[in-house]
Amino acid sequence: MSDTATASPSTAAASPTAAAPLKTAAGLLCRHPAVACACPVDGHLLAQPAAATLPADRAVREAAHTAGLAALGSVDWAAVADRVAVLDAAAHAAMGATLAEAGLFTAAGAVHPVAEVLTALAVAPRHRRVVRRWLRELTREGVLSAAGPDSYRAERPCTAADLDVRLARLDAAAAGLGHGEQMGEFLARCARSLPRLLRDEVTVQQLMFPDGRTDTADSTYRDNLASRYVNGVAAATLRHVAAWHAPDTPLRVLEIGAGVGGTSAVVIPALAESTDPVDYQFTDVSPFFLHVGREMFGDRPWVRYGRCDINSDLSAQGHAPGSVDVVLAANVLHNAVDTGQLMAALYRLLAPGGWLVFIDTSREHPQIMTSTEFLMSPPAADPDARFTDGRAERDQIFPTVAQWRAAAEGAGFDPLWSLPEPGHPVAGLGQYVHAARTRLRPDPAGLRRYLAGRLPDPPQVAVAPTLPAPR
Ligand SMILES: C[S@@+](CC[C@H](N)C(=O)[O-])C[C@H]1O[C@@H](n2cnc3c(N)ncnc32)[C@H](O)[C@@H]1O
């Protein structure tokens, strides 16, 4: 792993007869306050950094969850589940209607290979994944079934007959989930435009930002129940981090994919309450959103604006290793081509003991599949571009909570905490906040000096985020 740091690579490894002294040295190194554990590897010692613990670090999770619930107020969770079901059903009806209008799966028992479906819908190559995901989703719903490795059978006929009825219920259901009235309209606009979206004759941006207005996106990322909970959790977490940050240096926050500022609009005012300095970078891959940010936060001189693309080298974009105390990212990290590589890059970017706080969806939302998912298709110039972290095999876009945890821990982060807990009614909304810290970064030469004070002939020491499994 490229993060492995060595005391002095030019000096030779310890002699092969040094196994017992190496074990003794490993035992001593484990007592160093910046080391979690150490083990002998190929004649030297490998040390894993200790976790940075803040007073009340564990309590922050409880406090953050409480703040998230407080942002929701009182909620009738049974009614919420019904409204989610209405949105799901409308999206399923829209997928079915689109297939039926192309003459596909119109009778029970009809079988169509995926290739035939793509041709009948004249799908732009970059959106093929969208259709493959619909076919899987309709199979999960029991509308279709697998009829071979690349073929589907209709269990129930697809039809456009009930689309209007389903779409007519969208407004009330979306409003009941706390979305602005624009959301139901936007979802219905997308549902009716699916054939044109698939052919790339219209874009989701055109449907989402009619006349350049951002109120639909505002309602997506700010006003609804899921956003209120996750933004409340994120703001409480950052407030806690700011409270414990050493006051002599500003708390350096980098927000990635800040977009229309749904999360920033909650977090920035929370940080403004801090009596200590904050340096907040509001970034996005698209310069369009930097204008939005300037309009929202231009009166706060400690907020800066800039571009940041998670799929390009961060240091080449001016984000030096170890230069940030908190990375905040809401609904953007799933855009990483490779979540493992992204986690490793964010780990390098963060200072020792730094925090990664990110919000992401971990539910397959049918209404996303028929709307904003088109934004996640590869570019037309590279329509077959794929995720390289295992998601492509299952046509998956949003990593599960377990996949995020594995990616973060593989990069060396402390185990991730995620809210809400599984089984909590908020989890039905599918949005999670994950938080993890980088470990302390002990200097290998310093560790060797530490051993030199205790042993006559200290071995080489290297530092790595994770240790190899015992052989
Ligand atoms: C779903 S929106 C999130 C909105 C925003 N975080 C909020 O809370 O309002 C995703 C944002 O991520 C940005 N984005 C997409 N790909 C990105 C990338 N590779 N690097 C950085 N940002 C990206 C988009 O431009 C968009 O603003």
PDBQT file of the ligand as one rigid body, heavy atoms in Angstrom, charges set to zero:
ROOT
HETATM    1  C1  LIG A 501     -26.821  14.910  -5.747  1.00  0.00    +0.000 C 
HETATM    2  S1  LIG A 501     -26.013  16.423  -5.782  1.00  0.00    +0.000 S 
HETATM    3  C2  LIG A 501     -25.659  16.728  -4.098  1.00  0.00    +0.000 C 
HETATM    4  C3  LIG A 501     -26.155  18.030  -3.609  1.00  0.00    +0.000 C 
HETATM    5  C4  LIG A 501     -25.520  18.713  -2.441  1.00  0.00    +0.000 C 
HETATM    6  N1  LIG A 501     -24.500  17.993  -1.755  1.00  0.00    +0.000 N 
HETATM    7  C5  LIG A 501     -26.581  19.170  -1.486  1.00  0.00    +0.000 C 
HETATM    8  O1  LIG A 501     -26.581  18.711  -0.352  1.00  0.00    +0.000 OA
HETATM    9  O2  LIG A 501     -27.360  19.998  -1.863  1.00  0.00    +0.000 OA
HETATM   10  C6  LIG A 501     -24.432  15.851  -6.310  1.00  0.00    +0.000 C 
HETATM   11  C7  LIG A 501     -23.437  16.943  -6.524  1.00  0.00    +0.000 C 
HETATM   12  O3  LIG A 501     -22.183  16.304  -6.741  1.00  0.00    +0.000 OA
HETATM   13  C8  LIG A 501     -21.530  16.938  -7.806  1.00  0.00    +0.000 C 
HETATM   14  N2  LIG A 501     -20.626  15.955  -8.432  1.00  0.00    +0.000 N 
HETATM   15  C9  LIG A 501     -20.928  14.989  -9.327  1.00  0.00    +0.000 A 
HETATM   16  N3  LIG A 501     -19.808  14.310  -9.673  1.00  0.00    +0.000 NA
HETATM   17  C10 LIG A 501     -18.797  14.845  -8.957  1.00  0.00    +0.000 A 
HETATM   18  C11 LIG A 501     -17.402  14.589  -8.890  1.00  0.00    +0.000 A 
HETATM   19  N4  LIG A 501     -16.818  13.654  -9.665  1.00  0.00    +0.000 N 
HETATM   20  N5  LIG A 501     -16.652  15.328  -8.060  1.00  0.00    +0.000 NA
HETATM   21  C12 LIG A 501     -17.219  16.296  -7.285  1.00  0.00    +0.000 A 
HETATM   22  N6  LIG A 501     -18.537  16.607  -7.319  1.00  0.00    +0.000 NA
HETATM   23  C13 LIG A 501     -19.319  15.897  -8.160  1.00  0.00    +0.000 A 
HETATM   24  C14 LIG A 501     -22.652  17.417  -8.729  1.00  0.00    +0.000 C 
HETATM   25  O4  LIG A 501     -22.235  18.498  -9.549  1.00  0.00    +0.000 OA
HETATM   26  C15 LIG A 501     -23.732  17.800  -7.729  1.00  0.00    +0.000 C 
HETATM   27  O5  LIG A 501     -23.651  19.140  -7.362  1.00  0.00    +0.000 OA
ENDROOT
TORSDOF 0
